Amino acid sequence: MRRERRLGVRWPDARLMTVTARMRQGAVLHPDWPAPLDGLLASASRRRRLGEGYGSVHDPHTEDLPLARWPPREAASGGAWLWLASCAIVPDGAREDVHYWHRRFDHAAAEQAAGSRLPPMVYEAHGRYRAYRTPLAVTVTPVLTWRAIGTPDAVADLLAGVWCTGKKRSQGEGEVLGWEVADDGEPDLQAVLWRPGGLISRPVPARHAAVLGVPAAQEVPGAYRPPYWRPPPGLAEGKFSRQWAPVLAPWTATP
C-alpha cells in the first residue's frame, strides 16, 4: 500500500519566526485576510517547481512548504489542517491612500496588428473597449510582518524570489525591496494564530473553534489553505466540486 507523503516540518524541528518585508511604498491588501504568508510561499514553490510551465499547466499538486502544520491529528489524517503562518500584520501608523489604475484602448497597437481590418470607429465610452479609471485603496507602510512556525532558512530561500505582494502587482503595487526572517525561538502556537491586537491572524476551519476557546465564534465562507482565490476541492452529491469552507470570521477575538 502506498504511503501518503508527509508534508511540512515536524514540530520538534520547527522554530517560531518573524518574517518582515521591506516595502517600496505599500500594498493593496485584502481587508479581511491580507497576503497570507503560506500563499506567498506556495506560489514561490510552485513557480520554482514548474519553471516555464507555471501558470499554464493544470497541476493539483499540494506544495510542500517549510512550515509546520496544525492541528496534528487533522494533518495526519488529511483533514481540515492549515499551515502555521499568519496573514500580513500592518504596523501601527500605516495609512491608506487612493491610487488609480487605467485601461485604455491602444489604437496604435491595434492598427499595427489588424492593419486594414481595424473597424473605422472604436467606441471607448461603453462596451468591450471602454476606458477605465479605477480607484485602489493602498496601505502605505514601509514594512509588513508575519509570524510563522517552520524552518527559517528554507522560508528565506523561497521568499528570495518574491518581489511583490498583495493585489494589482501588474500595476506596480506591492513591490518588496527585501526580506528578513528572524528566528524567535521555540514554537508558540498562540503567537501565530492571533494578532498582537487579539484578533484571529489567518483563516482557520470553523470546526476548530472549540479547541481555540471560541466555540461561539461567527463563521464566514473561505479557504484555509492556498490557493486562497479558489475554493478547496470536495465532494458534493457524489461528484467532485469546489466549495468554500466555513472559517472563523476575521473579527474573532481571543477568548
RARAUR-V966455 format. One record per pair of residues at least 24 apart in sequence whose C-alpha atoms are under 10 Angstrom apart, sorted by the first residue. I is the first residue (numbers start at 1). J is the second residue. Records with the same first field share a line. If there is no record, write none. Layout:
I->J ; J
//
This chain:
4->76 ; 77 ; 78
5->64
6->64 ; 75 ; 76
7->62 ; 63 ; 64 ; 65 ; 66 ; 67 ; 68 ; 69 ; 75 ; 76
8->63 ; 64 ; 65 ; 66 ; 67 ; 68 ; 69 ; 75 ; 83 ; 84 ; 150 ; 151
9->64 ; 65 ; 66 ; 67 ; 68 ; 69 ; 83 ; 149 ; 150 ; 151
10->66 ; 67 ; 68 ; 69 ; 72 ; 150 ; 151
11->67 ; 68 ; 69 ; 70 ; 72 ; 149 ; 150 ; 186 ; 187
12->68 ; 150 ; 186 ; 187
13->68 ; 149 ; 150 ; 151 ; 186 ; 187
14->66 ; 67 ; 68 ; 148 ; 149 ; 150 ; 151 ; 152 ; 185 ; 186 ; 187
15->67 ; 68 ; 148 ; 149 ; 150 ; 151 ; 152 ; 182 ; 183 ; 184 ; 185 ; 186 ; 187 ; 188
16->67 ; 68 ; 84 ; 85 ; 147 ; 148 ; 149 ; 150 ; 151 ; 152 ; 182 ; 183 ; 184 ; 185 ; 186 ; 187 ; 188 ; 189 ; 191 ; 192
17->85 ; 146 ; 147 ; 148 ; 149 ; 150 ; 151 ; 152 ; 155 ; 181 ; 182 ; 183 ; 184 ; 185 ; 186 ; 187 ; 188 ; 191 ; 192
18->85 ; 86 ; 145 ; 146 ; 147 ; 148 ; 149 ; 152 ; 180 ; 181 ; 182 ; 183 ; 184 ; 191 ; 192
19->85 ; 86 ; 88 ; 144 ; 145 ; 146 ; 147 ; 148 ; 152 ; 155 ; 156 ; 159 ; 179 ; 180 ; 181 ; 182 ; 183
20->88 ; 89 ; 143 ; 144 ; 145 ; 146 ; 147 ; 178 ; 179 ; 180 ; 181 ; 182
21->88 ; 142 ; 143 ; 144 ; 145 ; 146 ; 159 ; 163 ; 164 ; 165 ; 175 ; 176 ; 177 ; 178 ; 179 ; 180 ; 181
22->141 ; 142 ; 143 ; 144 ; 145 ; 175 ; 176 ; 177 ; 178 ; 179 ; 180
23->140 ; 141 ; 142 ; 143 ; 144 ; 163 ; 164 ; 165 ; 173 ; 174 ; 175 ; 176 ; 177 ; 178 ; 179
24->140 ; 141 ; 142 ; 143 ; 164 ; 173 ; 174 ; 175 ; 176 ; 177 ; 178
25->138 ; 139 ; 140 ; 141 ; 142 ; 143 ; 173 ; 174 ; 175 ; 176 ; 177
26->90 ; 94 ; 95 ; 96 ; 97 ; 138 ; 139 ; 140 ; 141 ; 142 ; 143 ; 144 ; 164 ; 165 ; 166 ; 173 ; 174 ; 175 ; 176
27->96 ; 136 ; 137 ; 138 ; 139 ; 140 ; 141 ; 142 ; 143 ; 144 ; 164 ; 165 ; 166 ; 167 ; 168 ; 169 ; 172 ; 173 ; 174 ; 175 ; 176
28->96 ; 97 ; 98 ; 99 ; 136 ; 137 ; 138 ; 139 ; 140 ; 165 ; 166 ; 167 ; 168 ; 169 ; 173 ; 174
29->88 ; 90 ; 136 ; 137 ; 138 ; 139 ; 165 ; 166 ; 167 ; 168 ; 174
30->87 ; 88 ; 137 ; 166 ; 167
31->137 ; 250
32->87 ; 201 ; 202 ; 203 ; 249 ; 250 ; 251
33->86 ; 87 ; 88 ; 89 ; 200 ; 201 ; 202 ; 203 ; 228 ; 250
34->86 ; 87 ; 88 ; 89 ; 90 ; 165 ; 166 ; 167 ; 201 ; 202
35->86 ; 87 ; 88 ; 89 ; 144 ; 146 ; 165 ; 166 ; 167 ; 202 ; 228
36->85 ; 86 ; 87 ; 88 ; 89 ; 146 ; 165 ; 166 ; 201 ; 202 ; 203 ; 224 ; 225 ; 226 ; 227 ; 228
37->83 ; 84 ; 85 ; 86 ; 87 ; 88 ; 145 ; 146 ; 147 ; 148 ; 155 ; 159 ; 165 ; 202 ; 226
38->63 ; 65 ; 66 ; 67 ; 82 ; 83 ; 84 ; 85 ; 86 ; 87 ; 148 ; 155 ; 224 ; 225 ; 226 ; 227 ; 228
39->65 ; 83 ; 85 ; 87 ; 225 ; 226 ; 227 ; 228 ; 229
40->158 ; 159 ; 162 ; 164 ; 165 ; 166 ; 226 ; 227
41->65 ; 66 ; 67 ; 155 ; 156 ; 157 ; 158 ; 159 ; 161 ; 162 ; 226
42->66 ; 158 ; 225 ; 226 ; 227
43->158 ; 159 ; 162 ; 226 ; 227
44->157 ; 158 ; 159 ; 160 ; 161 ; 162
45->158 ; 159 ; 161
47->161
48->158 ; 161
60->233
62->225 ; 226 ; 227
63->226
65->150 ; 151 ; 154 ; 155 ; 158
66->149 ; 150 ; 151 ; 152 ; 153 ; 154 ; 155 ; 156 ; 157 ; 158
67->148 ; 149 ; 150 ; 151 ; 152 ; 154 ; 155
68->148 ; 149 ; 150 ; 151 ; 187
69->149 ; 150
70->189 ; 204
71->208 ; 211
80->204 ; 205 ; 206 ; 207 ; 208 ; 224 ; 225 ; 245
81->204 ; 205 ; 208 ; 224 ; 225
82->202 ; 203 ; 204 ; 205 ; 223 ; 224 ; 225 ; 226
83->148 ; 149 ; 150 ; 202 ; 204 ; 224 ; 225 ; 226
84->147 ; 148 ; 149 ; 150 ; 189 ; 192 ; 193 ; 202
85->146 ; 147 ; 148 ; 149 ; 150 ; 189 ; 191 ; 192 ; 193 ; 201 ; 202
86->145 ; 146 ; 147 ; 148 ; 149 ; 191 ; 192 ; 193 ; 194 ; 195 ; 200 ; 201 ; 202 ; 203
87->144 ; 145 ; 146 ; 147 ; 148 ; 192 ; 193 ; 195 ; 200 ; 201 ; 202 ; 203
88->143 ; 144 ; 145 ; 146 ; 147 ; 165 ; 166 ; 195 ; 201 ; 202
89->143 ; 144 ; 145 ; 146 ; 147 ; 195 ; 196 ; 201
90->139 ; 140 ; 141 ; 142 ; 143 ; 144 ; 145 ; 146
91->141 ; 142 ; 143 ; 144 ; 145
92->141
93->140 ; 141
94->139 ; 140 ; 141 ; 142 ; 143 ; 144
95->137 ; 138 ; 139 ; 140 ; 141
96->136 ; 137 ; 138 ; 139 ; 140 ; 141
97->135 ; 136 ; 137 ; 138 ; 139 ; 140
98->134 ; 135 ; 136 ; 137 ; 138 ; 139 ; 140
99->133 ; 134 ; 135 ; 136 ; 137 ; 138 ; 173
100->132 ; 133 ; 134 ; 135 ; 136 ; 137 ; 138 ; 171
101->132 ; 133 ; 134 ; 135 ; 136 ; 168 ; 171 ; 172
102->131 ; 132 ; 133 ; 134 ; 135 ; 171
103->129 ; 130 ; 131 ; 132 ; 133 ; 134
104->129 ; 130 ; 131 ; 132 ; 133
105->129 ; 130 ; 131 ; 132
136->167 ; 168 ; 173
138->166 ; 167 ; 173 ; 174
139->166 ; 173 ; 174
140->174
142->176 ; 177
143->176 ; 177 ; 178 ; 179
144->176 ; 179
145->179 ; 180 ; 181
146->181 ; 192 ; 195 ; 201
147->181 ; 182 ; 184 ; 188 ; 189 ; 191 ; 192 ; 193 ; 194 ; 195 ; 201
148->181 ; 183 ; 184 ; 187 ; 188 ; 189 ; 191 ; 192 ; 193
149->183 ; 184 ; 185 ; 186 ; 187 ; 188 ; 189 ; 191 ; 192
150->183 ; 187
151->181 ; 183
152->180 ; 181 ; 182 ; 183 ; 184
153->181 ; 182 ; 183
154->181
155->180 ; 181
156->180 ; 181 ; 182
157->181
190->254
193->254
194->252 ; 253 ; 254
195->253 ; 254
197->253 ; 254
198->251 ; 252 ; 253 ; 254 ; 255
199->249 ; 250 ; 251 ; 252 ; 253 ; 254 ; 255
200->248 ; 249 ; 250 ; 251 ; 252 ; 253 ; 254
201->250 ; 251 ; 252 ; 253
202->247 ; 248 ; 249 ; 250
203->228 ; 246 ; 247 ; 248 ; 249 ; 250
204->245 ; 246 ; 247 ; 248 ; 249 ; 250
205->245 ; 246 ; 247 ; 248 ; 249
206->245 ; 246 ; 247 ; 248 ; 249
207->246 ; 247 ; 248
208->247 ; 248
209->247 ; 248 ; 252
212->254 ; 255
213->254 ; 255
214->248 ; 252 ; 253 ; 254 ; 255
215->255
216->248 ; 252
217->247 ; 248 ; 249 ; 250 ; 251 ; 252 ; 253 ; 255
218->246 ; 247 ; 248 ; 249 ; 250 ; 251 ; 252
219->245 ; 246 ; 247 ; 248 ; 249 ; 250 ; 251 ; 252
220->244 ; 245 ; 246 ; 247 ; 248 ; 249 ; 250
221->245 ; 246 ; 247 ; 248 ; 249
222->246 ; 247 ; 248 ; 249
223->247
224->248
//
